[in-house]
C-alpha cells in the first residue's frame, strides 16, 4: 500500500514537472508571414501577437530556416512608437540554423494617454545591414486590451 502511494506521488510529480511553464497559453494570432532569402539560404518569418490585459501586447517573431542551408547572421529589431517595453528585448541577432527555429518575444504597453501605437518589425542582414523585411503594425486600444488595425501598409 505504501509503495503504491509513493509510486502515485512520483507519477503526479513527474506530470507536473513536465508541463510547460506557459501551459494553457494560446498560440499567437497571425499578423504576417513571409520568406526572406539571400545567396546563402531562406528563412520563414512569422509575426504574431497575443493581447494582454492593461493595454499590453506580446509580439512574437518566429524564424525558421527553409531547407538545409543556414542564412547569414540576421538582426531582428522591433521599433516602438506609442508603446513602452515591459518584458523581453526589442532586438535579437544570430543565425537561424536548419531544424532550430527561433522564437523572439517582447511585450509592450501603450503609453498612458495614447490610444494607438505602432510596432515595426525589421529583419536585416547583420553583416551589411541590408533590409530583408520591414513590417509596420498598428495597434489601437479596445478597452483594457489592444488589437491590430489595418493601416493600409
DSSP file (Angstrom, degrees, kcal/mol; ACC not computed):
  #  RESIDUE AA STRUCTURE BP1 BP2  ACC     N-H-->O    O-->H-N    N-H-->O    O-->H-N    TCO  KAPPA ALPHA  PHI   PSI    X-CA   Y-CA   Z-CA
    1    1 A X     >        0   0    0      0, 0.0     4,-1.8     0, 0.0     5,-0.1   0.000 360.0 360.0 360.0 -47.0    0.0    0.0    0.0
    2    2 A X  H  >  +     0   0    0      1,-0.2     4,-2.2     2,-0.2     5,-0.2   0.888 360.0  53.0 -62.6 -39.9    2.8    2.4    0.9
    3    3 A X  H  > S+     0   0    0      1,-0.2     4,-2.4     2,-0.2    -1,-0.2   0.873 107.0  52.5 -64.0 -37.4    4.7    1.6   -2.2
    4    4 A X  H  > S+     0   0    0      2,-0.2     4,-2.5     1,-0.2    -1,-0.2   0.891 109.1  49.6 -66.1 -39.5    1.6    2.3   -4.3
    5    5 A X  H  X S+     0   0    0     -4,-1.8     4,-2.6     2,-0.2    -2,-0.2   0.907 111.5  48.6 -64.9 -42.2    1.2    5.8   -2.7
    6    6 A X  H  X S+     0   0    0     -4,-2.2     4,-2.4     2,-0.2    -2,-0.2   0.927 112.0  48.7 -64.3 -44.1    4.9    6.6   -3.3
    7    7 A X  H  X S+     0   0    0     -4,-2.4     4,-2.2     2,-0.2    -2,-0.2   0.915 112.4  48.9 -61.6 -43.8    4.6    5.5   -7.0
    8    8 A X  H  X S+     0   0    0     -4,-2.5     4,-2.5     2,-0.2    -2,-0.2   0.924 111.3  49.6 -61.9 -44.7    1.4    7.6   -7.4
    9    9 A X  H  X S+     0   0    0     -4,-2.6     4,-2.4     1,-0.2    -2,-0.2   0.891 111.4  48.9 -62.9 -40.5    3.1   10.6   -5.8
   10   10 A X  H  X S+     0   0    0     -4,-2.4     4,-2.2     2,-0.2    -1,-0.2   0.880 110.7  51.1 -67.0 -37.6    6.1   10.3   -8.1
   11   11 A X  H  X S+     0   0    0     -4,-2.2     4,-2.2     2,-0.2    -2,-0.2   0.940 112.1  45.8 -64.0 -47.3    3.9    9.9  -11.2
   12   12 A X  H  X S+     0   0    0     -4,-2.5     4,-2.4     1,-0.2    -2,-0.2   0.916 112.7  50.8 -62.0 -44.1    1.9   13.1  -10.3
   13   13 A X  H  X S+     0   0    0     -4,-2.4     4,-2.4     1,-0.2    -1,-0.2   0.890 110.3  50.3 -62.1 -39.4    5.2   15.0   -9.6
   14   14 A X  H  X S+     0   0    0     -4,-2.2     4,-1.7     2,-0.2    -1,-0.2   0.897 109.8  49.5 -65.8 -41.1    6.6   13.9  -12.9
   15   15 A X  H  X S+     0   0    0     -4,-2.2     4,-0.7     2,-0.2    -2,-0.2   0.921 113.4  46.5 -63.9 -44.0    3.5   15.0  -14.8
   16   16 A X  H >< S+     0   0    0     -4,-2.4     3,-0.8     1,-0.2    -2,-0.2   0.913 112.2  50.5 -64.5 -43.0    3.5   18.4  -13.1
   17   17 A X  H 3< S+     0   0    0     -4,-2.4    -1,-0.2     1,-0.2    -2,-0.2   0.811 108.7  52.8 -66.6 -30.0    7.3   18.9  -13.7
   18   18 A X  H 3< S+     0   0    0     -4,-1.7    -1,-0.2    -5,-0.2     2,-0.2   0.582  84.6 102.8 -85.1  -9.6    7.0   18.0  -17.4
   19   19 A X  S << S-     0   0    0     -3,-0.8     4,-0.0    -4,-0.7    -3,-0.0  -0.523  81.5-108.6 -73.4 139.3    4.2   20.6  -18.1
   20   20 A X    >   -     0   0    0     -2,-0.2     3,-1.6     1,-0.1    -1,-0.1  -0.313  23.4-119.0 -64.1 151.9    5.4   23.7  -19.9
   21   21 A X  T 3  S+     0   0    0      1,-0.3    -1,-0.1    -3,-0.1    -2,-0.1   0.824 114.5  48.9 -61.4 -31.3    5.5   26.9  -17.8
   22   22 A X  T >  S+     0   0    0      3,-0.1     3,-2.6     2,-0.0    -1,-0.3  -0.077  79.2 161.5 -99.4  33.7    3.0   28.5  -20.1
   23   23 A X  T <   +     0   0    0     -3,-1.6     3,-0.1     1,-0.3    -4,-0.0  -0.302  69.0  23.6 -55.6 131.8    0.6   25.6  -20.2
   24   24 A X  T 3  S+     0   0    0      1,-0.3    -1,-0.3     0, 0.0     2,-0.3   0.321  87.5 137.3  93.4  -8.9   -2.7   26.9  -21.4
   25   25 A X    <   -     0   0    0     -3,-2.6    -1,-0.3     1,-0.1     2,-0.1  -0.546  53.2-124.8 -72.3 133.6   -1.3   29.9  -23.2
   26   26 A X        -     0   0    0     -2,-0.3     3,-0.1     1,-0.1    -1,-0.1  -0.383  26.6 -98.2 -77.3 157.1   -2.9   30.3  -26.6
   27   27 A X        -     0   0    0      1,-0.1    -1,-0.1    -2,-0.1    22,-0.1  -0.380  50.9 -91.5 -67.7 151.5   -0.9   30.4  -29.8
   28   28 A X        -     0   0    0      1,-0.1     2,-0.5    22,-0.1    22,-0.2  -0.325  39.2-110.1 -63.7 148.3   -0.2   33.9  -31.2
   29   29 A X  E     -A   49   0A   0     20,-3.1    20,-1.7    -3,-0.1     2,-0.1  -0.694  40.7-114.1 -77.2 126.9   -2.7   35.4  -33.6
   30   30 A X  E     +A   48   0A   0     -2,-0.5    18,-0.3    18,-0.2     3,-0.1  -0.398  43.5 163.8 -68.5 135.1   -1.0   35.6  -37.0
   31   31 A X  E     -     0   0A   0     16,-3.1     2,-0.3     1,-0.4    17,-0.2   0.666  65.2  -1.0-116.1 -38.6   -0.3   39.0  -38.5
   32   32 A X  E     -A   47   0A   0     15,-1.9    15,-3.0     2,-0.0    -1,-0.4  -0.993  50.7-170.9-156.2 150.1    2.2   38.4  -41.2
   33   33 A X  E     +A   46   0A   0     -2,-0.3     2,-0.3    13,-0.2    13,-0.2  -0.969  21.6 152.4-146.6 128.3    4.1   35.5  -42.8
   34   34 A X  E     -A   45   0A   0     11,-2.5    11,-3.3    -2,-0.3     2,-0.4  -0.996  35.7-129.0-156.4 149.2    6.9   35.9  -45.4
   35   35 A X  E     -A   44   0A   0     -2,-0.3     2,-0.4     9,-0.2     9,-0.2  -0.864  20.9-163.7-101.1 138.3   10.0   34.2  -46.7
   36   36 A X  E     -A   43   0A   0      7,-2.8     7,-2.6    -2,-0.4     2,-0.3  -0.911  12.0-176.8-116.6 149.2   13.2   36.1  -46.9
   37   37 A X  E     +A   42   0A   0     -2,-0.4     2,-0.2     5,-0.2     5,-0.2  -0.984  15.4 168.9-145.7 153.1   16.2   34.9  -49.0
   38   38 A X        -     0   0    0      3,-2.2     3,-0.4    -2,-0.3    94,-0.0  -0.779  59.8 -73.1-142.6-168.1   19.8   35.7  -49.9
   39   39 A X  S    S+     0   0    0     -2,-0.2     3,-0.1     1,-0.2    32,-0.0   0.738 128.0  48.7 -64.3 -22.0   22.5   33.8  -51.7
   40   40 A X  S    S-     0   0    0      1,-0.2     2,-0.3    29,-0.0    -1,-0.2   0.721 119.8 -53.2 -95.5 -22.2   23.1   31.5  -48.7
   41   41 A X        -     0   0    0     -3,-0.4    -3,-2.2     2,-0.0     2,-0.3  -0.994  49.3 -86.8 172.6-172.9   19.6   30.4  -47.8
   42   42 A X  E     -AB  37  66A   0     24,-0.6    24,-2.5    27,-0.3     2,-0.4  -0.947  24.1-164.9-128.3 147.9   15.9   31.1  -47.0
   43   43 A X  E     -AB  36  65A   0     -7,-2.6    -7,-2.8    -2,-0.3     2,-0.5  -1.000  16.1-138.3-133.4 134.0   14.2   31.9  -43.7
   44   44 A X  E     -AB  35  64A   0     20,-3.2    20,-1.8    -2,-0.4     2,-0.5  -0.800  20.0-161.9 -87.7 127.9   10.4   31.8  -43.0
   45   45 A X  E     -AB  34  63A   0    -11,-3.3   -11,-2.5    -2,-0.5     2,-0.5  -0.962   8.7-177.2-115.7 120.3    9.4   34.8  -40.8
   46   46 A X  E     -AB  33  62A   0     16,-2.7    16,-3.1    -2,-0.5     2,-0.5  -0.978   6.1-164.8-118.4 126.3    6.0   34.6  -39.0
   47   47 A X  E     +AB  32  61A   0    -15,-3.0   -16,-3.1    -2,-0.5   -15,-1.9  -0.935  19.6 154.0-113.5 131.1    4.8   37.5  -36.9
   48   48 A X  E     -AB  30  60A   0     12,-2.6    12,-2.8    -2,-0.5     2,-0.3  -0.867  22.8-146.2-143.7 177.1    2.0   37.2  -34.4
   49   49 A X  E     -AB  29  59A   0    -20,-1.7   -20,-3.1    -2,-0.3     2,-0.4  -0.973   7.5-149.8-146.3 159.9    0.7   38.8  -31.3
   50   50 A X  E     - B   0  58A   0      8,-1.9     8,-2.8    -2,-0.3     2,-0.3  -0.994  24.0-134.0-128.7 124.7   -1.1   38.0  -28.0
   51   51 A X  E     - B   0  57A   0     -2,-0.4     2,-0.3     6,-0.2     6,-0.2  -0.596  26.4-169.3 -76.0 138.1   -3.3   40.6  -26.4
   52   52 A X  E  >  - B   0  56A   0      4,-2.7     4,-1.0    -2,-0.3     3,-0.3  -0.868  27.1 -92.9-124.0 157.9   -2.7   41.0  -22.7
   53   53 A X  T >4 S+     0   0    0     -2,-0.3     3,-0.6     1,-0.2    92,-0.1  -0.150 103.5  43.5 -62.2 167.5   -4.7   42.9  -20.0
   54   54 A X  T 34 S-     0   0    0      1,-0.2    -1,-0.2    90,-0.1    91,-0.2   0.832 133.8 -65.7  63.1  36.6   -3.7   46.5  -19.1
   55   55 A X  T 34 S+     0   0    0     89,-3.8    55,-2.2    -3,-0.3     2,-0.3   0.829  97.0 143.6  58.7  36.4   -3.3   47.5  -22.8
   56   56 A X  E <<  -BC  52 109A   0     -4,-1.0    -4,-2.7    -3,-0.6    90,-0.5  -0.748  31.0-168.3-103.4 154.2   -0.3   45.2  -23.3
   57   57 A X  E     -BC  51 108A   0     51,-2.7    51,-2.8    -2,-0.3     2,-0.6  -0.993  13.2-146.7-140.6 134.9    0.6   43.2  -26.4
   58   58 A X  E     -BC  50 107A   0     -8,-2.8    -8,-1.9    -2,-0.4     2,-0.5  -0.907  15.8-153.8 -99.4 122.5    3.2   40.5  -26.8
   59   59 A X  E     -BC  49 106A   0     47,-3.1    47,-1.8    -2,-0.6     2,-0.5  -0.836   8.2-163.4 -97.2 133.0    4.8   40.5  -30.2
   60   60 A X  E     -BC  48 105A   0    -12,-2.8   -12,-2.6    -2,-0.5     2,-0.6  -0.972   8.1-172.5-121.8 122.6    6.1   37.1  -31.4
   61   61 A X  E     -BC  47 104A   0     43,-3.2    43,-2.9    -2,-0.5     2,-0.4  -0.941   9.3-168.3-116.5 108.2    8.6   36.8  -34.3
   62   62 A X  E     -BC  46 103A   0    -16,-3.1   -16,-2.7    -2,-0.6     2,-0.4  -0.828   4.6-174.9 -99.2 132.8    9.2   33.2  -35.3
   63   63 A X  E     +BC  45 102A   0     39,-3.0    39,-3.0    -2,-0.4     2,-0.3  -0.988   7.5 167.7-126.6 133.2   12.1   32.4  -37.6
   64   64 A X  E     -B   44   0A   0    -20,-1.8   -20,-3.2    -2,-0.4    34,-0.1  -0.986  35.3-111.0-147.3 142.6   12.9   29.1  -39.2
   65   65 A X  E     -B   43   0A   0     32,-0.5     2,-0.6    -2,-0.3    34,-0.3  -0.373  23.1-139.2 -68.1 141.2   15.3   28.0  -41.9
   66   66 A X  E    S-B   42   0A   0    -24,-2.5   -24,-0.6     3,-0.2     3,-0.4  -0.918  72.6 -10.8-100.9 119.7   13.7   26.7  -45.1
   67   67 A X  S    S-     0   0    0     -2,-0.6    32,-0.2     1,-0.2    -2,-0.0  -0.555 105.1 -59.5  88.6-157.8   15.8   23.8  -46.4
   68   68 A X  S    S+     0   0    0     -2,-0.2     2,-0.3    30,-0.1    30,-0.2   0.384  99.7 100.4-110.3   2.7   19.1   22.7  -45.0
   69   69 A X        -     0   0    0     -3,-0.4     2,-0.5    28,-0.1   -27,-0.3  -0.712  65.3-135.9 -92.9 140.5   21.2   25.9  -45.7
   70   70 A X        -     0   0    0     -2,-0.3    27,-0.1   -29,-0.1     3,-0.1  -0.822  20.7-136.1 -94.1 129.8   21.9   28.4  -42.9
   71   71 A X        -     0   0    0     25,-0.6    25,-0.3    -2,-0.5     3,-0.1  -0.315  34.0 -82.0 -76.9 164.4   21.4   32.0  -43.9
   72   72 A X  S    S-     0   0    0      1,-0.2    24,-0.3   -31,-0.1    -1,-0.2  -0.135  70.3 -67.0 -56.0 164.5   23.9   34.7  -43.0
   73   73 A X        -     0   0    0     22,-0.1    53,-2.8    -3,-0.1    54,-0.5  -0.322  59.9-153.4 -59.0 135.3   23.6   36.2  -39.5
   74   74 A X  E     -EF  94 125B   0     20,-2.9    20,-2.3    51,-0.2     2,-0.4  -0.776  10.6-150.6-113.2 155.9   20.3   38.2  -39.1
   75   75 A X  E     -EF  93 124B   0     49,-2.5    49,-2.6    -2,-0.3     2,-0.5  -0.995   8.2-164.1-126.4 125.1   19.2   41.0  -36.9
   76   76 A X  E     -EF  92 123B   0     16,-3.6    16,-2.4    -2,-0.4     2,-0.4  -0.936  11.8-179.3-108.0 128.0   15.6   41.5  -35.8
   77   77 A X  E     -EF  91 122B   0     45,-2.5    45,-2.8    -2,-0.5     2,-0.6  -0.983  19.3-154.6-127.7 140.1   14.6   44.8  -34.4
   78   78 A X  E     - F   0 121B   0     12,-2.3     2,-0.4    -2,-0.4    43,-0.2  -0.955  15.9-156.2-112.1 111.4   11.2   46.0  -33.1
   79   79 A X  E     - F   0 120B   0     41,-3.0    41,-2.7    -2,-0.6     2,-0.4  -0.766  13.1-147.7 -92.9 131.1   10.9   49.8  -33.4
   80   80 A X  E     + F   0 119B   0     -2,-0.4     2,-0.3    39,-0.2    39,-0.2  -0.804  24.8 169.5-110.1 135.9    8.4   51.3  -31.0
   81   81 A X  E    S+ F   0 118B   0     37,-2.1    37,-2.7    -2,-0.4     3,-0.1  -0.901  79.5   0.9-141.9 114.1    6.2   54.3  -31.3
   82   82 A X  S    S+     0   0    0      1,-0.4    29,-2.5    -2,-0.3     2,-0.3   0.419 114.3  88.8  91.4  -0.8    3.5   54.9  -28.7
   83   83 A X  E     -D  110   0A   0     27,-0.3     2,-0.4    35,-0.2    -1,-0.4  -0.807  62.1-144.8-122.0 163.9    4.4   51.8  -26.6
   84   84 A X  E     -D  109   0A   0     25,-2.2    25,-2.4    -2,-0.3     2,-0.2  -0.991  29.4-110.8-127.4 140.3    6.9   51.1  -23.8
   85   85 A X  E     +D  108   0A   0     -2,-0.4    23,-0.3    23,-0.2     3,-0.1  -0.505  38.3 168.0 -69.6 131.0    8.8   47.8  -23.4
   86   86 A X  E     +     0   0A   0     21,-2.9     2,-0.3     1,-0.4    22,-0.2   0.589  64.2   9.7-117.9 -19.4    7.5   45.8  -20.4
   87   87 A X  E    S+D  107   0A   0     20,-1.5    20,-3.1     2,-0.0    -1,-0.4  -0.957 104.7  10.5-161.5 141.9    9.2   42.4  -20.9
   88   88 A X  E    S-D  106   0A   0     -2,-0.3     2,-0.4    18,-0.2    18,-0.2  -0.448  86.4 -63.0  90.0-163.9   11.8   40.9  -23.2
   89   89 A X        -     0   0    0     16,-0.8    -2,-0.0    -2,-0.1    16,-0.0  -0.960  24.6-141.9-125.5 141.5   14.1   42.6  -25.6
   90   90 A X  S    S+     0   0    0     -2,-0.4   -12,-2.3   -13,-0.1     2,-0.3   0.562  86.1  50.6 -79.2  -5.4   13.3   44.6  -28.7
   91   91 A X  E     +E   77   0B   0    -14,-0.2     2,-0.3     2,-0.0   -14,-0.2  -0.961  55.4 174.6-135.0 150.2   16.2   43.2  -30.6
   92   92 A X  E     -E   76   0B   0    -16,-2.4   -16,-3.6    -2,-0.3     2,-0.3  -0.982   5.1-177.6-145.7 144.9   17.7   39.8  -31.4
   93   93 A X  E     +E   75   0B   0     -2,-0.3     2,-0.3   -18,-0.3   -18,-0.2  -0.996  29.0  88.4-143.7 148.8   20.6   38.8  -33.7
   94   94 A X  E     -E   74   0B   0    -20,-2.3   -20,-2.9    -2,-0.3     2,-0.3  -0.975  68.0 -53.3 159.9-169.3   22.0   35.4  -34.6
   95   95 A X        -     0   0    0     -2,-0.3     2,-0.8   -22,-0.2   -22,-0.1  -0.768  32.4-143.0-101.2 145.1   21.9   32.5  -37.1
   96   96 A X        -     0   0    0     -2,-0.3   -25,-0.6   -25,-0.3     2,-0.1  -0.868  27.5-162.8-107.1  96.0   18.7   30.6  -37.9
   97   97 A X    >   -     0   0    0     -2,-0.8     3,-1.9     3,-0.4   -32,-0.5  -0.457  30.4 -87.8 -80.4 150.5   20.1   27.0  -38.3
   98   98 A X  T 3  S+     0   0    0      1,-0.3    -1,-0.1   -30,-0.2   -30,-0.1  -0.297 113.3   8.5 -55.6 138.3   18.1   24.3  -40.0
   99   99 A X  T 3  S+     0   0    0    -34,-0.3    -1,-0.3   -32,-0.2     2,-0.2   0.643 109.9  95.0  62.9  17.9   15.7   22.5  -37.7
  100  100 A X    <   -     0   0    0     -3,-1.9    -3,-0.4     2,-0.0    -1,-0.1  -0.605  62.0-167.0-134.1  74.4   16.5   25.0  -34.9
  101  101 A X        -     0   0    0     -2,-0.2     2,-0.4    -5,-0.1   -37,-0.2  -0.182  11.5-137.2 -63.6 155.0   13.7   27.6  -35.1
  102  102 A X  E     -C   63   0A   0    -39,-3.0   -39,-3.0     2,-0.0     2,-0.5  -0.937  12.0-166.3-113.2 134.2   14.0   30.9  -33.2
  103  103 A X  E     -C   62   0A   0     -2,-0.4     2,-0.5   -41,-0.2   -41,-0.2  -0.934   8.6-170.3-121.6 105.7   11.0   32.4  -31.3
  104  104 A X  E     -C   61   0A   0    -43,-2.9   -43,-3.2    -2,-0.5     2,-0.4  -0.850   9.3-178.6 -99.1 127.2   11.7   36.0  -30.4
  105  105 A X  E     +C   60   0A   0     -2,-0.5   -16,-0.8   -45,-0.2     2,-0.3  -0.959  12.1 166.0-129.4 143.7    9.2   37.6  -28.0
  106  106 A X  E     -CD  59  88A   0    -47,-1.8   -47,-3.1    -2,-0.4     2,-0.4  -0.971  21.6-143.1-151.8 143.7    8.8   41.0  -26.4
  107  107 A X  E     -CD  58  87A   0    -20,-3.1   -21,-2.9    -2,-0.3   -20,-1.5  -0.886  17.3-174.7-113.3 141.6    5.8   42.6  -24.6
  108  108 A X  E     -CD  57  85A   0    -51,-2.8   -51,-2.7    -2,-0.4     2,-0.4  -0.930  12.1-151.1-132.8 152.4    4.8   46.3  -24.9
  109  109 A X  E     -CD  56  84A   0    -25,-2.4   -25,-2.2    -2,-0.3   -53,-0.2  -0.978  30.5-107.4-124.3 139.2    2.2   48.5  -23.2
  110  110 A X  E     - D   0  83A   0    -55,-2.2   -27,-0.3    -2,-0.4     2,-0.1  -0.394  43.0-107.6 -60.3 138.3    0.5   51.5  -24.7
  111  111 A X    >   -     0   0    0    -29,-2.5     3,-2.3     5,-0.1    -1,-0.1  -0.438  44.1 -92.0 -66.8 140.7    1.9   54.8  -23.2
  112  112 A X  T 3  S+     0   0    0      1,-0.3    -1,-0.1    -2,-0.1     3,-0.1  -0.274 115.1  25.7 -53.4 135.7   -0.6   56.5  -20.8
  113  113 A X  T 3  S+     0   0    0      1,-0.3     2,-0.4    -3,-0.1    -1,-0.3   0.303 100.7 106.4  90.1  -8.8   -2.7   59.0  -22.8
  114  114 A X    <   -     0   0    0     -3,-2.3    -1,-0.3   -32,-0.1     3,-0.1  -0.825  46.1-171.9-103.6 143.4   -2.3   57.1  -26.1
  115  115 A X  S    S+     0   0    0     -2,-0.4    26,-3.2     1,-0.2     2,-0.3   0.453  74.1  20.6-107.5  -6.4   -5.0   55.1  -27.8
  116  116 A X  E     + G   0 140B   0     24,-0.3     2,-0.3    -5,-0.1    24,-0.2  -0.977  59.3 169.0-153.7 167.0   -2.8   53.7  -30.5
  117  117 A X  E     - G   0 139B   0     22,-2.3    22,-3.0    -2,-0.3     2,-0.4  -0.972  24.7-117.8-167.9 169.8    0.8   53.0  -31.4
  118  118 A X  E     -FG  81 138B   0    -37,-2.7   -37,-2.1    -2,-0.3     2,-0.4  -0.935   9.3-165.4-124.5 147.3    3.0   51.1  -33.9
  119  119 A X  E     -FG  80 137B   0     18,-2.7    18,-2.1    -2,-0.4     2,-0.6  -0.992  14.5-161.2-124.9 118.9    5.5   48.3  -33.6
  120  120 A X  E     -FG  79 136B   0    -41,-2.7   -41,-3.0    -2,-0.4     2,-0.6  -0.908   2.8-155.9-108.1 120.8    7.7   47.9  -36.7
  121  121 A X  E     -FG  78 135B   0     14,-2.8    14,-2.8    -2,-0.6     2,-0.4  -0.834  15.3-178.5 -95.8 123.5    9.5   44.6  -37.2
  122  122 A X  E     -FG  77 134B   0    -45,-2.8   -45,-2.5    -2,-0.6     2,-0.5  -0.970  13.6-164.4-123.1 141.5   12.6   44.8  -39.3
  123  123 A X  E     +FG  76 133B   0     10,-2.7     9,-2.9    -2,-0.4    10,-1.6  -0.990  18.4 176.0-123.2 121.6   14.8   41.9  -40.3
  124  124 A X  E     -FG  75 131B   0    -49,-2.6   -49,-2.5    -2,-0.5     2,-0.5  -0.872  39.2-105.5-123.9 154.7   18.3   42.9  -41.7
  125  125 A X  E  >  -F   74   0B   0      5,-2.7     4,-1.8    -2,-0.3     3,-0.5  -0.714  33.5-143.2 -74.9 127.0   21.3   41.0  -42.8
  126  126 A X  T  4 S+     0   0    0    -53,-2.8    -1,-0.1    -2,-0.5   -52,-0.1   0.860  89.9  57.7 -64.6 -39.7   23.8   41.6  -39.9
  127  127 A X  T  4 S+     0   0    0    -54,-0.5    -1,-0.2     1,-0.2   -53,-0.1   0.798 129.0   8.7 -69.9 -28.3   27.0   41.9  -41.9
  128  128 A X  T  4 S-     0   0    0     -3,-0.5    -1,-0.2     2,-0.1    -2,-0.2   0.316  94.9-118.5-134.6   8.5   25.9   44.8  -44.1
  129  129 A X     <  +     0   0    0     -4,-1.8     2,-0.3     1,-0.2    -3,-0.2   0.682  50.4 168.1  61.1  20.9   22.5   46.0  -42.6
  130  130 A X        -     0   0    0     -5,-0.4    -5,-2.7     1,-0.1     2,-0.4  -0.496  38.1-120.7 -65.1 128.3   20.7   45.2  -45.8
  131  131 A X  E     +G  124   0B   0     -2,-0.3    -7,-0.2    -7,-0.2     3,-0.1  -0.585  38.0 169.2 -74.8 125.1   17.0   45.3  -45.1
  132  132 A X  E     +     0   0B   0     -9,-2.9     2,-0.3    -2,-0.4    -8,-0.2   0.659  68.2   5.0-106.2 -25.7   15.3   42.0  -45.9
  133  133 A X  E     +G  123   0B   0    -10,-1.6   -10,-2.7   -97,-0.1    -1,-0.4  -0.958  53.8 179.5-159.6 138.1   11.9   42.6  -44.3
  134  134 A X  E     +G  122   0B   0     -2,-0.3     2,-0.4   -12,-0.2   -12,-0.2  -0.938   7.7 178.2-142.9 123.7   10.1   45.5  -42.7
  135  135 A X  E     -G  121   0B   0    -14,-2.8   -14,-2.8    -2,-0.3     2,-0.5  -0.975  15.0-153.8-130.8 117.9    6.5   45.3  -41.4
  136  136 A X  E     -G  120   0B   0     -2,-0.4     2,-0.5   -16,-0.2   -16,-0.2  -0.801  13.4-168.5 -92.6 124.9    4.7   48.2  -39.7
  137  137 A X  E     -G  119   0B   0    -18,-2.1   -18,-2.7    -2,-0.5     2,-0.4  -0.964   4.3-159.6-119.5 121.8    2.0   47.0  -37.3
  138  138 A X  E     -GH 118 149B   0     11,-0.6    11,-3.1    -2,-0.5     2,-0.4  -0.853   8.8-171.5-102.9 134.8   -0.5   49.5  -35.8
  139  139 A X  E     -GH 117 148B   0    -22,-3.0   -22,-2.3    -2,-0.4     2,-0.3  -0.944   2.5-164.7-123.6 146.2   -2.4   48.6  -32.7
  140  140 A X  E     -GH 116 147B   0      7,-2.8     7,-2.3    -2,-0.4   -24,-0.3  -0.960  28.2-102.6-130.3 149.7   -5.3   50.5  -31.0
  141  141 A X  E     - H   0 146B   0    -26,-3.2     2,-0.3    -2,-0.3     5,-0.3  -0.463  28.6-177.3 -70.4 136.8   -6.8   50.3  -27.6
  142  142 A X  E >   - H   0 145B   0      3,-3.7     3,-1.4    -2,-0.2     2,-0.4  -0.782  65.8 -64.2-131.4  86.5  -10.1   48.4  -27.2
  143  143 A X  T 3  S-     0   0    0     -2,-0.3    -1,-0.1     1,-0.2    -2,-0.0  -0.591 119.8  -9.6  70.3-123.0  -11.0   48.8  -23.6
  144  144 A X  T 3  S+     0   0    0     -2,-0.4   -89,-3.8    -3,-0.1   -88,-0.4   0.445 132.5  56.9 -87.3  -2.4   -8.3   47.1  -21.4
  145  145 A X  E <  S-H  142   0B   0     -3,-1.4    -3,-3.7   -91,-0.2     2,-0.3  -0.734  72.8-129.2-124.9 170.7   -6.7   45.4  -24.5
  146  146 A X  E     -H  141   0B   0    -90,-0.5     2,-0.3   -94,-0.3    -5,-0.2  -0.912  20.1-171.8-120.0 152.2   -5.1   46.4  -27.8
  147  147 A X  E     -H  140   0B   0     -7,-2.3    -7,-2.8    -2,-0.3     2,-0.0  -0.970  31.6 -94.0-140.0 153.4   -5.8   45.0  -31.2
  148  148 A X  E     -H  139   0B   0     -2,-0.3     2,-0.4    -9,-0.2    -9,-0.3  -0.334  33.5-152.1 -68.2 150.0   -4.2   45.3  -34.6
  149  149 A X  E     -H  138   0B   0    -11,-3.1     2,-0.9    -2,-0.0   -11,-0.6  -0.976  18.8-122.8-122.3 135.7   -5.5   48.0  -37.0
  150  150 A X        +     0   0    0     -2,-0.4   -13,-0.1     1,-0.2   -11,-0.0  -0.694  33.3 174.4 -78.1 108.7   -5.3   47.7  -40.8
  151  151 A X        -     0   0    0     -2,-0.9    -1,-0.2   -15,-0.2   -14,-0.0   0.223  52.7-104.9-103.5  14.9   -3.4   50.9  -41.7
  152  152 A X              0   0    0      1,-0.1    -2,-0.1     0, 0.0     0, 0.0   0.494 360.0 360.0  82.6   2.6   -3.1   50.0  -45.4
  153  153 A X              0   0    0    -17,-0.1   -17,-0.1   -18,-0.0    -1,-0.1   0.468 360.0 360.0 -81.3 360.0    0.6   49.0  -45.4
